[in-house]
Amino acid sequence: MRLTIIGSSGSFPGPASPASCYLVEVDGFRLLLDLGNGALGVLQRHVDIYGIDAVYLSHLHPDHCSDLCSYWVARTYSEGGPKPRIPVYGPPGVARRMADAYGLDPEPGMTETFDFRELAPGSVAIGPFTARLDRVNHPVEAFGIRLEHRGTSLTYSGDTGACDELVGLAAGTDLFLCEASFHDNRDNPKDMHLTGSEAGDHARRAAARRLVLTHLVPWNDVETTLAEARGTFDGPIDIARSGAVFEVGGAALETV
């Protein structure tokens, strides 16, 4: 299982990264975890955008889903005609929300291009992956996901505040891609995001093998976030930088 960080900026694109988007590949199958604003442009540096097999949207805030609108245009009006319909997994109401975002009538909305499938807690097959889903702690309905394939696992938090369900999803995971939007010792809103310390604590409680910090808001200092996480988690920790590549169960491979 190979993970490429397309975008890791929280809330809006930063100077060095678009918003949330992560490419996971195995056995030739390409899955996007989120498709936030600015991500579709950077994605083209790494893969043929028409070679994506499925998209998963953790929740429907724009920094995690807005470039699906651009991707709808790309697949619908591509040279040579529309591209084959692909599945898009998202919270209940995802098809209507994305149609509204582009000003489309709900019927057909984007459904002629995307096969929308609504998320619920439990397990589902996404291509060759076994995916386990659970709700996490965010102001809108949001999901964390654990992907498993041939004995390896990757867990992605999406956006969440402190959350026992996330610890359960990440139990023993090889790579824990966890949001760390906030800094400690600030008057942070409750039940919205994690600090670096809280991300590290969730990784420790889950006995994760590697922690990769993401959803890093542009106004925060990344090194402070990293130091906070190191105060609560003793395992390997990386920053999710746009272009970084990880072999799940192994080390960081390269940065493009």
LOVEXSE-640668 format. One line per 2 residues: number of its first residue (from 1); their letters; for each residue x, y, z of N, C-alpha, C. Coordinates in Angstrom, 1 decimal. Layout:
<kemis>
NUM> a> X,Y,Z,X,Y,Z,X,Y,Z  ...
</kemis>
This chain:
<kemis>
1> mr> 0.9,-1.2,0.0,0.0,0.0,0.0,0.9,1.2,0.0  0.6,2.1,-0.9,1.5,3.3,-1.1,0.6,4.6,-0.9
3> lt> 1.1,5.5,-0.1,0.4,6.7,0.2,1.2,7.9,-0.3  0.5,8.8,-1.1,1.1,10.0,-1.5,0.3,11.2,-1.0
5> ii> 1.0,12.1,-0.4,0.4,13.3,0.2,0.2,14.3,-1.0  -1.0,14.5,-1.4,-1.3,15.5,-2.4,-1.5,16.9,-1.7
7> gs> -2.3,16.9,-0.7,-2.5,18.2,0.0,-2.8,17.9,1.5  -2.2,18.7,2.4,-2.3,18.5,3.8,-2.7,19.8,4.6
9> sg> -2.9,20.9,3.9,-3.2,22.1,4.5,-4.7,22.1,5.1  -4.8,22.6,6.3,-6.1,22.6,7.0,-6.9,23.9,6.7
11> sf> -8.2,23.8,6.5,-9.1,24.9,6.4,-9.0,25.6,5.1  -7.9,25.9,4.5,-7.7,26.4,3.2,-6.3,26.1,2.7
13> pg> -6.0,26.2,1.4,-4.7,25.9,0.9,-3.7,26.8,1.5  -2.5,26.3,1.7,-1.4,27.1,2.2,-0.4,27.4,1.1
15> pa> 0.7,28.1,1.4,1.6,28.5,0.3,2.4,27.3,-0.3  2.4,26.2,0.4,3.2,25.0,-0.1,2.3,23.8,-0.3
17> sp> 1.0,23.9,-0.1,0.2,22.7,-0.2,-1.3,23.1,-0.4  -2.0,22.3,-1.2,-3.4,22.5,-1.3,-4.1,21.9,0.0
19> as> -5.4,22.0,0.0,-6.1,21.4,1.1,-6.1,19.9,1.0  -6.8,19.2,2.0,-6.7,17.8,2.2,-7.0,16.9,0.9
21> cy> -6.0,16.1,0.6,-6.1,15.1,-0.4,-5.0,14.1,-0.3  -5.3,12.8,-0.4,-4.3,11.7,-0.2,-4.6,10.6,-1.2
23> lv> -3.6,10.2,-1.9,-3.7,9.2,-2.9,-3.2,7.9,-2.3  -4.0,6.8,-2.3,-3.6,5.5,-1.8,-3.7,4.5,-2.9
25> ev> -2.6,3.8,-3.2,-2.6,2.9,-4.3,-2.2,1.5,-3.8  -2.8,0.5,-4.4,-2.5,-0.9,-4.2,-3.0,-1.7,-5.4
27> dg> -2.1,-2.6,-5.9,-2.5,-3.5,-7.0,-3.1,-2.7,-8.2  -2.6,-1.5,-8.5,-3.0,-0.8,-9.6,-4.3,0.0,-9.3
29> fr> -4.9,-0.1,-8.2,-6.1,0.6,-7.8,-5.8,1.9,-7.1  -6.4,3.0,-7.5,-6.1,4.3,-7.0,-7.3,4.9,-6.3
31> ll> -7.2,5.2,-5.0,-8.2,5.7,-4.2,-7.8,7.1,-3.7  -8.6,8.1,-3.8,-8.4,9.4,-3.2,-9.2,9.5,-1.9
33> ld> -8.4,9.9,-0.9,-9.1,10.2,0.4,-9.2,11.7,0.4  -10.4,12.2,0.3,-10.7,13.7,0.2,-10.1,14.3,-1.1
35> lg> -10.8,15.4,-1.4,-10.4,16.2,-2.6,-10.7,17.6,-2.4  -9.9,18.2,-1.5,-10.1,19.6,-1.1,-9.7,20.6,-2.1
37> ng> -9.9,21.9,-1.8,-9.6,23.0,-2.7,-8.1,23.0,-3.1  -7.9,23.1,-4.4,-6.5,23.2,-4.9,-5.9,21.8,-5.2
39> al> -6.5,20.7,-4.7,-5.9,19.4,-4.8,-5.8,18.9,-6.2  -6.8,19.1,-7.1,-6.8,18.5,-8.4,-5.6,19.0,-9.2
41> gv> -5.2,20.2,-9.1,-4.0,20.7,-9.8,-2.8,19.9,-9.4  -2.5,19.8,-8.1,-1.3,19.1,-7.7,-1.4,17.6,-8.0
43> lq> -2.6,17.0,-7.9,-2.8,15.6,-8.2,-2.2,15.3,-9.6  -2.3,16.2,-10.6,-1.8,15.9,-11.9,-0.3,15.8,-12.0
45> rh> 0.4,16.2,-11.0,1.9,16.0,-10.9,2.2,14.6,-10.7  1.3,13.8,-10.2,1.6,12.5,-9.7,0.9,11.3,-10.5
47> vd> -0.3,11.6,-11.0,-1.0,10.5,-11.7,-1.8,11.2,-12.8  -2.3,10.3,-13.8,-3.3,10.7,-14.7,-4.6,10.8,-14.0
49> iy> -5.2,12.0,-13.9,-6.4,12.1,-13.1,-7.6,11.3,-13.6  -7.5,10.8,-14.8,-8.5,9.9,-15.3,-8.3,8.4,-14.9
51> gi> -7.2,8.2,-14.2,-6.9,6.9,-13.7,-7.3,6.6,-12.3  -8.0,7.6,-11.7,-8.5,7.4,-10.3,-9.7,6.4,-10.4
53> da> -9.7,5.5,-9.4,-10.8,4.4,-9.4,-11.9,4.7,-8.4  -11.7,5.5,-7.4,-12.7,5.8,-6.4,-12.3,7.0,-5.6
55> vy> -13.3,7.7,-5.1,-13.0,8.9,-4.2,-13.8,8.7,-2.9  -13.1,9.0,-1.8,-13.8,8.9,-0.5,-13.7,10.3,0.1
57> ls> -14.9,10.8,0.6,-15.0,12.2,1.2,-15.3,12.0,2.6  -14.4,12.3,3.5,-14.6,12.1,5.0,-15.7,12.9,5.5
59> hl> -15.9,14.1,5.0,-17.0,15.0,5.3,-17.2,16.1,4.3  -18.1,17.0,4.5,-18.5,17.9,3.4,-18.1,19.3,3.6
61> hp> -17.1,19.6,4.4,-16.5,20.9,4.4,-15.7,21.1,3.2  -15.7,22.4,2.6,-15.1,22.6,1.3,-13.6,22.2,1.2
63> dh> -12.8,22.3,2.3,-11.4,22.0,2.3,-11.2,20.5,2.2  -12.3,19.7,2.1,-12.2,18.2,1.9,-12.9,17.7,0.7
65> cs> -13.8,18.6,0.1,-14.6,18.0,-1.0,-14.7,19.0,-2.2  -14.3,20.3,-2.1,-14.7,21.2,-3.1,-14.1,20.9,-4.5
67> dl> -13.0,20.3,-4.6,-12.4,20.0,-5.9,-13.1,18.8,-6.6  -14.1,18.2,-5.9,-14.9,17.2,-6.7,-15.7,17.9,-7.8
69> cs> -16.0,19.2,-7.5,-16.7,20.0,-8.6,-15.8,20.1,-9.8  -14.5,20.4,-9.6,-13.6,20.5,-10.8,-13.4,19.2,-11.4
71> yw> -13.4,18.1,-10.6,-13.2,16.8,-11.1,-14.4,16.3,-11.9  -15.6,16.8,-11.5,-16.8,16.5,-12.3,-16.7,17.1,-13.7
73> va> -16.2,18.3,-13.8,-16.0,19.0,-15.1,-15.0,18.2,-15.9  -13.9,17.8,-15.3,-12.8,17.1,-16.0,-13.3,15.8,-16.6
75> rt> -14.1,15.0,-15.8,-14.5,13.7,-16.2,-15.7,13.8,-17.2  -16.6,14.8,-17.0,-17.8,15.0,-17.8,-17.5,15.5,-19.2
77> ys> -16.5,16.5,-19.3,-16.3,17.2,-20.5,-14.9,16.9,-21.1  -14.4,15.8,-20.8,-13.0,15.4,-21.3,-13.0,15.2,-22.8
79> eg> -11.9,15.5,-23.4,-11.7,15.3,-24.8,-12.0,13.8,-25.1  -12.9,13.6,-26.1,-13.2,12.2,-26.5,-14.5,11.7,-25.8
81> gp> -15.1,12.6,-24.9,-16.3,12.2,-24.3,-16.2,11.9,-22.8  -17.3,11.8,-22.1,-17.3,11.5,-20.7,-16.5,10.3,-20.3
83> kp> -15.8,10.4,-19.2,-15.1,9.2,-18.7,-16.0,8.3,-17.9  -15.6,7.0,-17.8,-16.5,6.1,-17.1,-16.9,6.6,-15.6
85> ri> -18.1,6.2,-15.2,-18.6,6.6,-13.9,-17.8,5.9,-12.8  -17.4,6.6,-11.8,-16.6,6.0,-10.7,-17.4,6.2,-9.4
87> pv> -17.1,5.4,-8.4,-17.8,5.6,-7.1,-17.2,6.7,-6.3  -18.1,7.5,-5.6,-17.7,8.5,-4.7,-18.4,8.2,-3.4
89> yg> -17.6,7.9,-2.3,-18.1,7.6,-1.0,-18.2,8.9,-0.2  -19.3,9.1,0.5,-19.4,10.3,1.3,-20.5,10.2,2.3
91> pp> -20.6,11.2,3.2,-21.6,11.2,4.2,-23.0,11.3,3.6  -24.1,10.9,4.3,-25.4,11.1,3.8,-25.7,12.5,3.3
93> gv> -26.3,12.5,2.1,-26.6,13.8,1.4,-25.5,14.3,0.5  -24.5,13.5,0.3,-23.3,13.9,-0.5,-23.7,14.3,-1.9
95> ar> -24.6,13.5,-2.6,-24.9,13.8,-4.0,-25.6,15.1,-4.1  -26.5,15.4,-3.2,-27.3,16.7,-3.2,-26.3,17.9,-2.9
97> rm> -25.4,17.7,-1.9,-24.5,18.7,-1.5,-23.6,19.1,-2.7  -23.1,18.1,-3.4,-22.1,18.4,-4.5,-22.9,19.0,-5.7
99> ad> -24.1,18.6,-5.9,-24.9,19.3,-7.0,-25.1,20.8,-6.6  -25.5,21.0,-5.3,-25.7,22.4,-4.9,-24.4,23.2,-5.0
101> ay> -23.3,22.6,-4.7,-22.0,23.3,-4.8,-21.7,23.8,-6.2  -22.2,23.1,-7.2,-21.9,23.6,-8.6,-23.1,24.2,-9.2
103> gl> -24.2,24.4,-8.4,-25.4,25.0,-9.0,-26.1,24.2,-10.0  -26.1,22.8,-9.8,-26.8,21.9,-10.7,-28.1,21.5,-10.1
105> dp> -29.1,21.2,-11.0,-30.3,20.6,-10.5,-30.0,19.3,-9.8  -30.7,18.9,-8.7,-30.3,17.7,-8.0,-30.5,16.4,-8.9
107> ep> -31.4,16.5,-9.9,-31.5,15.3,-10.8,-31.2,15.8,-12.2  -30.1,15.3,-12.8,-29.3,14.3,-12.3,-28.1,14.7,-11.4
109> gm> -27.9,16.0,-11.2,-26.7,16.5,-10.5,-25.5,16.0,-11.1  -24.6,15.4,-10.3,-23.4,14.8,-10.8,-23.5,13.3,-10.9
111> te> -24.7,12.7,-10.8,-24.8,11.3,-10.7,-24.5,10.5,-12.0  -24.5,11.2,-13.1,-24.1,10.6,-14.4,-22.6,10.4,-14.5
113> tf> -21.9,11.1,-13.7,-20.4,11.0,-13.7,-19.9,10.2,-12.5  -20.6,10.4,-11.3,-20.2,9.7,-10.1,-21.3,8.8,-9.5
115> df> -20.9,7.7,-9.1,-21.8,6.8,-8.4,-21.7,7.0,-6.9  -22.5,7.9,-6.4,-22.5,8.3,-5.0,-22.9,7.2,-4.1
117> re> -22.1,6.9,-3.0,-22.5,5.8,-2.1,-22.3,6.4,-0.7  -23.4,6.4,0.1,-23.4,7.1,1.4,-22.7,6.2,2.5
119> la> -21.9,6.9,3.3,-21.2,6.2,4.4,-22.1,5.9,5.6  -21.7,4.9,6.3,-22.3,4.5,7.6,-21.2,3.7,8.4
121> pg> -21.3,3.8,9.7,-20.3,3.0,10.5,-20.4,1.5,10.1  -19.3,0.9,10.0,-19.2,-0.5,9.6,-18.1,-0.8,8.6
123> sv> -18.2,-1.9,7.9,-17.2,-2.3,6.9,-17.8,-2.3,5.5  -16.9,-1.9,4.6,-17.3,-1.9,3.2,-16.1,-2.2,2.3
125> ai> -16.2,-2.9,1.2,-15.1,-3.1,0.3,-15.1,-1.9,-0.7  -13.8,-1.4,-0.8,-13.6,-0.3,-1.8,-12.4,-0.8,-2.7
127> gp> -12.8,-1.3,-3.8,-11.8,-2.0,-4.7,-11.2,-3.1,-3.9  -9.8,-3.2,-3.9,-9.2,-4.3,-3.2,-9.1,-4.1,-1.7
129> ft> -9.5,-2.9,-1.2,-9.4,-2.6,0.2,-10.6,-3.1,1.0  -10.3,-3.5,2.2,-11.4,-3.6,3.2,-11.4,-2.3,4.0
131> ar> -12.5,-1.6,4.0,-12.5,-0.3,4.7,-13.4,-0.5,5.9  -13.0,0.0,7.1,-13.8,0.1,8.3,-14.0,1.6,8.6
133> ld> -15.3,2.0,8.9,-15.7,3.3,9.0,-16.3,3.6,10.4  -16.1,4.8,10.9,-16.8,5.1,12.1,-17.0,6.7,12.2
135> rv> -18.0,7.1,12.8,-18.2,8.6,13.0,-17.1,9.1,13.9  -16.7,10.3,13.6,-15.7,11.0,14.5,-16.3,12.3,15.0
137> nh> -15.6,13.1,15.8,-16.1,14.2,16.6,-15.9,15.5,15.9  -16.9,16.0,15.1,-16.7,17.2,14.3,-18.1,17.8,14.2
139> pv> -18.2,19.1,13.9,-19.5,19.8,13.9,-20.5,19.3,12.9  -20.0,18.8,11.8,-20.8,18.1,10.8,-20.6,16.6,10.8
141> ea> -21.5,15.9,10.1,-21.2,14.4,10.1,-19.9,14.1,9.4  -19.1,13.4,10.1,-17.7,13.1,9.6,-17.3,11.7,10.0
143> fg> -16.4,11.1,9.1,-16.0,9.8,9.3,-14.5,9.6,9.3  -14.0,8.7,10.2,-12.7,8.2,10.0,-12.7,6.9,9.3
145> ir> -11.6,6.5,8.7,-11.6,5.3,7.9,-10.3,4.6,8.1  -10.4,3.3,8.2,-9.3,2.4,8.2,-9.3,1.5,7.0
147> le> -8.2,1.5,6.2,-8.0,0.7,5.0,-7.1,-0.5,5.3  -7.5,-1.7,4.9,-6.7,-2.8,5.2,-6.5,-3.6,3.8
149> hr> -5.3,-4.1,3.7,-5.0,-4.9,2.5,-3.8,-5.8,2.8  -4.0,-7.1,2.7,-2.9,-8.1,2.8,-2.1,-7.8,4.1
151> gt> -2.7,-7.6,5.2,-2.0,-7.5,6.4,-1.5,-6.2,6.8  -1.7,-5.2,5.9,-1.2,-3.8,6.2,-2.4,-2.9,6.4
153> sl> -2.3,-1.8,7.1,-3.4,-1.0,7.4,-3.0,0.5,7.5  -3.9,1.3,7.0,-3.7,2.8,7.1,-5.0,3.3,7.6
155> ty> -4.9,4.2,8.6,-6.1,4.8,9.2,-6.0,6.3,9.0  -7.1,6.9,8.6,-7.1,8.4,8.3,-8.2,9.0,9.2
157> sg> -7.9,10.0,9.9,-8.8,10.6,10.9,-9.9,11.4,10.2  -9.6,12.0,9.0,-10.5,13.1,8.6,-10.3,14.2,9.7
159> dt> -11.4,15.0,9.8,-11.4,16.1,10.8,-12.1,15.6,12.1  -11.5,15.8,13.2,-12.1,15.4,14.5,-11.5,16.0,15.7
161> ga> -12.3,16.2,16.7,-11.8,16.5,18.0,-11.5,15.1,18.7  -11.2,15.2,20.0,-10.9,14.0,20.8,-12.0,13.0,20.6
163> cd> -11.6,11.7,20.4,-12.6,10.8,20.0,-12.2,9.3,20.2  -12.8,8.6,21.1,-12.5,7.2,21.3,-12.7,6.3,20.1
165> el> -13.7,6.7,19.3,-13.9,5.9,18.1,-12.7,5.9,17.1  -12.0,7.0,17.1,-10.8,7.1,16.3,-9.7,6.2,16.8
167> vg> -9.6,6.1,18.1,-8.6,5.2,18.7,-8.9,3.8,18.3  -10.2,3.4,18.3,-10.6,2.1,17.9,-10.3,1.8,16.5
169> la> -10.5,2.7,15.6,-10.2,2.5,14.2,-8.7,2.3,14.0  -7.9,3.1,14.7,-6.5,3.1,14.5,-5.7,2.0,15.3
171> ag> -6.4,1.2,16.0,-5.7,0.2,16.9,-4.7,-0.7,16.1  -3.4,-0.6,16.4,-2.4,-1.4,15.8,-2.1,-1.0,14.4
173> td> -2.6,0.1,13.9,-2.5,0.4,12.5,-1.0,0.7,12.1  -0.6,0.4,10.9,0.7,0.6,10.4,1.0,2.1,10.2
175> lf> 0.1,2.8,9.7,0.3,4.2,9.5,-1.0,5.0,9.9  -0.9,5.9,10.8,-2.0,6.7,11.3,-1.8,8.1,10.7
177> lc> -2.7,8.5,9.8,-2.7,9.8,9.2,-3.7,10.6,10.0  -3.2,11.4,10.8,-4.1,12.1,11.8,-4.0,13.6,11.8
179> ea> -5.1,14.2,11.8,-5.2,15.7,11.9,-4.6,16.2,13.2  -4.0,17.4,13.0,-3.4,18.1,14.2,-3.5,19.6,13.9
181> sf> -4.7,20.1,13.9,-4.9,21.5,13.4,-4.5,22.5,14.4  -4.7,22.2,15.7,-4.6,23.2,16.8,-3.3,23.1,17.5
183> hd> -2.9,24.1,18.2,-1.8,24.1,19.2,-2.3,24.0,20.6  -1.5,23.5,21.5,-1.9,23.4,22.9,-1.9,24.9,23.5
185> nr> -2.5,25.0,24.7,-2.5,26.2,25.5,-3.1,27.4,24.7  -4.1,27.1,23.9,-4.9,28.1,23.3,-6.4,27.9,23.6
187> dn> -7.2,28.9,23.4,-8.6,28.8,23.6,-9.2,28.2,22.4  -9.0,26.9,22.2,-9.4,26.2,20.9,-10.9,25.8,21.1
189> pk> -11.7,25.9,20.0,-13.1,25.4,20.0,-13.1,23.9,20.4  -14.1,23.5,21.2,-14.2,22.1,21.5,-14.8,21.3,20.4
191> dm> -14.5,20.0,20.4,-15.1,19.0,19.5,-15.0,19.4,18.1  -13.8,19.9,17.7,-13.6,20.3,16.3,-12.4,19.7,15.7
193> hl> -11.2,19.9,16.4,-9.9,19.5,15.9,-9.0,19.0,17.0  -7.9,18.4,16.7,-6.9,17.9,17.6,-5.7,18.9,17.6
195> tg> -5.0,18.9,18.8,-3.7,19.5,18.8,-2.7,18.5,18.5  -1.4,18.9,18.3,-0.4,17.9,18.1,-0.3,16.9,19.3
197> se> -0.4,17.4,20.5,-0.4,16.5,21.7,-1.5,15.5,21.7  -2.7,16.0,21.3,-3.8,15.1,21.3,-3.7,14.0,20.2
199> ag> -3.2,14.4,19.0,-2.9,13.5,17.9,-1.9,12.4,18.4  -0.9,12.8,19.1,0.1,11.9,19.6,-0.5,11.0,20.6
201> dh> -1.4,11.5,21.5,-2.0,10.7,22.5,-3.0,9.7,21.9  -3.7,10.1,20.9,-4.5,9.1,20.2,-3.7,8.0,19.5
203> ar> -2.6,8.3,18.9,-1.7,7.3,18.4,-1.1,6.4,19.4  -0.7,7.0,20.6,-0.2,6.2,21.7,-1.3,5.2,22.2
205> ra> -2.5,5.7,22.4,-3.6,4.8,22.9,-3.9,3.7,21.9  -3.8,4.0,20.6,-4.1,3.1,19.6,-2.9,2.1,19.3
207> aa> -1.7,2.4,19.9,-0.5,1.6,19.6,-0.2,1.6,18.1  -0.4,2.8,17.5,-0.1,2.9,16.1,1.4,2.8,15.8
209> rr> 1.8,2.3,14.7,3.2,2.0,14.4,3.9,3.3,13.9  3.2,4.1,13.2,3.8,5.4,12.7,2.7,6.4,12.6
211> lv> 3.0,7.6,13.0,2.1,8.8,13.0,2.5,9.8,12.0  1.6,10.2,11.1,1.8,11.2,10.1,0.8,12.3,10.4
213> lt> 1.3,13.5,10.7,0.4,14.6,11.1,0.0,15.4,9.9  -1.3,15.7,9.9,-1.8,16.4,8.7,-2.9,17.4,9.1
215> hl> -3.5,18.0,8.1,-4.5,19.1,8.3,-3.9,20.2,9.1  -2.7,20.7,8.7,-1.9,21.6,9.3,-2.3,23.0,8.8
217> vp> -2.9,23.8,9.7,-3.4,25.1,9.2,-2.3,26.1,8.9  -2.4,26.9,7.9,-1.3,27.7,7.5,-0.7,28.7,8.5
219> wn> -1.6,29.1,9.5,-1.1,30.1,10.5,-0.3,29.5,11.6  -0.3,28.2,11.7,0.4,27.5,12.8,1.8,27.1,12.4
221> dv> 2.7,27.0,13.4,4.1,26.6,13.2,4.1,25.0,13.2  4.6,24.5,12.1,4.6,23.0,12.0,5.6,22.4,13.0
223> et> 6.7,23.0,13.3,7.6,22.4,14.2,7.1,22.4,15.6  6.2,23.4,16.0,5.6,23.3,17.3,4.6,22.2,17.4
225> tl> 3.8,21.9,16.3,2.9,20.8,16.2,3.7,19.5,16.4  4.8,19.4,15.7,5.6,18.2,15.8,6.2,17.9,17.2
227> ae> 6.6,19.0,17.8,7.1,18.9,19.2,6.0,18.5,20.2  4.8,19.0,20.0,3.7,18.6,20.8,3.4,17.1,20.7
229> ar> 3.4,16.6,19.4,3.1,15.2,19.2,4.2,14.3,19.8  5.4,14.8,19.7,6.5,14.0,20.3,6.5,13.9,21.8
231> gt> 5.8,14.8,22.4,5.6,14.8,23.9,4.6,13.7,24.3  3.8,13.1,23.4,2.8,12.2,23.8,2.9,10.8,23.1
233> fd> 3.8,10.8,22.1,3.9,9.5,21.3,5.4,9.3,21.0  5.8,8.0,21.4,7.3,7.7,21.3,7.6,7.1,19.9
235> gp> 6.7,6.8,19.1,7.0,6.1,17.8,7.4,7.1,16.7  7.7,6.6,15.5,8.1,7.5,14.4,6.9,8.5,14.1
237> id> 7.3,9.7,13.9,6.3,10.8,13.5,6.8,11.5,12.3  6.0,11.8,11.3,6.3,12.5,10.2,5.3,13.7,10.0
239> ia> 5.6,14.7,9.3,4.7,15.7,8.8,4.2,15.4,7.4  2.9,15.5,7.2,2.4,15.2,5.8,2.6,16.4,5.0
241> rs> 3.7,16.4,4.2,4.0,17.5,3.3,3.6,17.1,1.9  3.1,18.0,1.1,2.7,17.7,-0.2,3.8,17.2,-1.0
243> ga> 3.6,16.0,-1.6,4.6,15.3,-2.4,5.3,14.2,-1.7  5.1,14.1,-0.4,5.8,13.0,0.4,5.1,11.7,0.1
245> vf> 5.9,10.7,0.0,5.4,9.3,-0.3,5.8,8.4,0.8  4.8,7.5,1.2,5.1,6.5,2.2,4.7,5.1,1.7
247> ev> 5.5,4.2,2.0,5.1,2.8,1.9,4.5,2.4,3.2  3.2,2.1,3.2,2.6,1.7,4.4,3.2,0.5,5.0
249> gg> 3.6,0.6,6.3,4.3,-0.5,6.9,5.8,-0.3,6.8  6.2,0.7,6.1,7.7,1.0,5.9,7.9,2.5,6.2
251> aa> 8.9,3.0,5.5,9.3,4.4,5.8,8.9,5.3,4.7  9.1,6.6,5.0,8.9,7.6,3.9,9.9,7.3,2.8
253> le> 9.4,7.3,1.5,10.2,6.9,0.4,10.9,8.1,-0.3  10.1,9.2,-0.4,10.7,10.3,-1.2,9.8,11.6,-0.9
255> tv> 10.3,12.7,-1.3,9.5,13.9,-1.3,9.7,14.5,-2.7  8.6,14.8,-3.4,8.7,15.3,-4.8,8.5,16.8,-4.7
</kemis>
